[in-house]
Amino acid sequence: MTAWLPGSDFGVAEVALDEPVVPAGSRLSLAFVCAGDPTNVLTWSGTPLHMLTALREEFDVKLVIRRPWAPWFDITRRVVRRVTRGAIDIYWWPAVAAWGARRTIAEVSASDCDITFAVAITPICAELTKRGPTIFVSDATLASMANYYPRHKALAPWLKKAAAALESFCIQNARAALFPSEWASRSAVRDHGGSQDRVVEIAWGANLVADEAIRPESRSEKEWRLLFVGADWSRKGGDIVLETVSEMRRRGYSVHVDVVGSCPPSAAEVEGVTYHGFLDKNVPADDERMKGLFATAHVFFLPTQFEALGIVFAEAASYALPTVSYRTGGVPSIVHAGQTGVLLEEGASAAAFADELIALLSDRRRYVRMSYAALAASREELNWAAWAVGVREMVEEKLGVQRPAALVAAARRRAVAACGTTFHWRRSADDDEPMSSQRRTGTGEIAGAR
């Protein structure tokens, strides 16, 4: 069997998949728990499901907790948060949280697994680290979020202190604290006392992976298409997107943006903007529509104001789309500035984004190289298969398990190769037309420069 993976600047290379694998009987056993049901694609946008699916290829998954909390806990948590306007969250109250998760803690403890994965569920992780080897997994630390995301700013001071202590306990006592970004990893060491040898950074993958896309060098030059996907209009920078498109069109460039997810409070008709509303990936028609928008875009444009990571950036990369965004939170770890996208400093204006987009899309060679670099990043690191291989290697190192070098190397090659087994290039409407570069004439009109 063969699969495709990035090779040359503008192409791919073919590799064999008939590699040796780790025998199933010799795999480490694993228990998995997260903040909800990891088998439900709606839990945390499907991230735990993709983690679990990938881990099954590398571990013997013996226990999956589908309901980590007692029924009363979730109800009480919602009521208390609403009544106190977010000041009190019993999730961060150690004694209450431990009582609400006592069944989960007992079940995991009795499973006798080699390792337990606790994903974004600090209170339960804190209890599990007292009972056996546990991996703490999250996209951010409490300290990095407390004064970054608006919701976390509302916590009462005494509860912030208790929460910080709980988070620090997890990071310091887990066998490893696993994060997808330098931003989060640095905070784990600096703010929570994590040791350098226990804090590990491994990139996360995409939850929506391309099965087809238009070759970067064949994408239309008659009109540039930008794609914005975000559930929170303000936080994701929706207003900046509209202002940027308006500025680009004012300068005479033919540009269009497709907006998926939230819309502005008063969504007036704006030239060059199409609102698609929320698209549910679990609905076949919506899923196909979403894939079509990614496949036909030139650039993924998400000037997010707050972002721990942004799985959607990995999804864009799988479609060979460069990303344009702010340099904030964990974004620089998933979008490599100057290589797979363009990152502007926080506070940059719409005019500055317009400048960067025009510069990128007007330089065809630079654009094509950046597009293929994004695809290469998707195949080599921004995928769950590669994440799971890296996790297994890390866990085996922490537990003192050794594997033959041939098996380790083969696993990495298979992870990269498997990412492209169903991918193919789709035809562009402009494939039969000679390539040209969009430029602005002295009158502000668009002309083709051969």
ZIRA-V611541 format. One record per run of one state. SS is the DSSP state (2 for helix, 1 for strand, 0 for the rest). FROM is the first residue (numbers start at 1). LEN is the number of residues. If there is no record, write none. Layout:
BEGIN
ss->SS from->FROM len->LEN
ss->SS from->FROM len->LEN
END
This chain:
BEGIN
ss->0 from->1 len->1
ss->1 from->2 len->5
ss->0 from->7 len->5
ss->1 from->12 len->5
ss->0 from->17 len->7
ss->2 from->24 len->3
ss->0 from->27 len->2
ss->1 from->29 len->6
ss->0 from->35 len->8
ss->2 from->43 len->13
ss->0 from->56 len->4
ss->1 from->60 len->5
ss->0 from->65 len->6
ss->2 from->71 len->13
ss->0 from->84 len->6
ss->2 from->90 len->3
ss->0 from->93 len->1
ss->2 from->94 len->7
ss->0 from->101 len->1
ss->2 from->102 len->10
ss->0 from->112 len->3
ss->1 from->115 len->5
ss->0 from->120 len->2
ss->2 from->122 len->7
ss->0 from->129 len->5
ss->1 from->134 len->4
ss->0 from->138 len->4
ss->2 from->142 len->5
ss->0 from->147 len->3
ss->2 from->150 len->4
ss->0 from->154 len->3
ss->2 from->157 len->17
ss->0 from->174 len->2
ss->1 from->176 len->4
ss->0 from->180 len->2
ss->2 from->182 len->9
ss->0 from->191 len->8
ss->1 from->199 len->3
ss->0 from->202 len->10
ss->1 from->212 len->3
ss->0 from->215 len->1
ss->2 from->216 len->3
ss->0 from->219 len->5
ss->1 from->224 len->7
ss->0 from->231 len->7
ss->2 from->238 len->13
ss->0 from->251 len->4
ss->1 from->255 len->7
ss->0 from->262 len->11
ss->1 from->273 len->5
ss->0 from->278 len->6
ss->2 from->284 len->13
ss->0 from->297 len->2
ss->1 from->299 len->3
ss->0 from->302 len->9
ss->2 from->311 len->8
ss->0 from->319 len->3
ss->1 from->322 len->5
ss->0 from->327 len->4
ss->2 from->331 len->4
ss->0 from->335 len->2
ss->1 from->337 len->1
ss->0 from->338 len->3
ss->1 from->341 len->4
ss->0 from->345 len->5
ss->2 from->350 len->13
ss->0 from->363 len->1
ss->2 from->364 len->17
ss->0 from->381 len->3
ss->2 from->384 len->16
ss->0 from->400 len->5
ss->2 from->405 len->14
ss->0 from->419 len->5
ss->1 from->424 len->3
ss->0 from->427 len->10
ss->1 from->437 len->4
ss->0 from->441 len->5
ss->1 from->446 len->4
ss->0 from->450 len->1
END
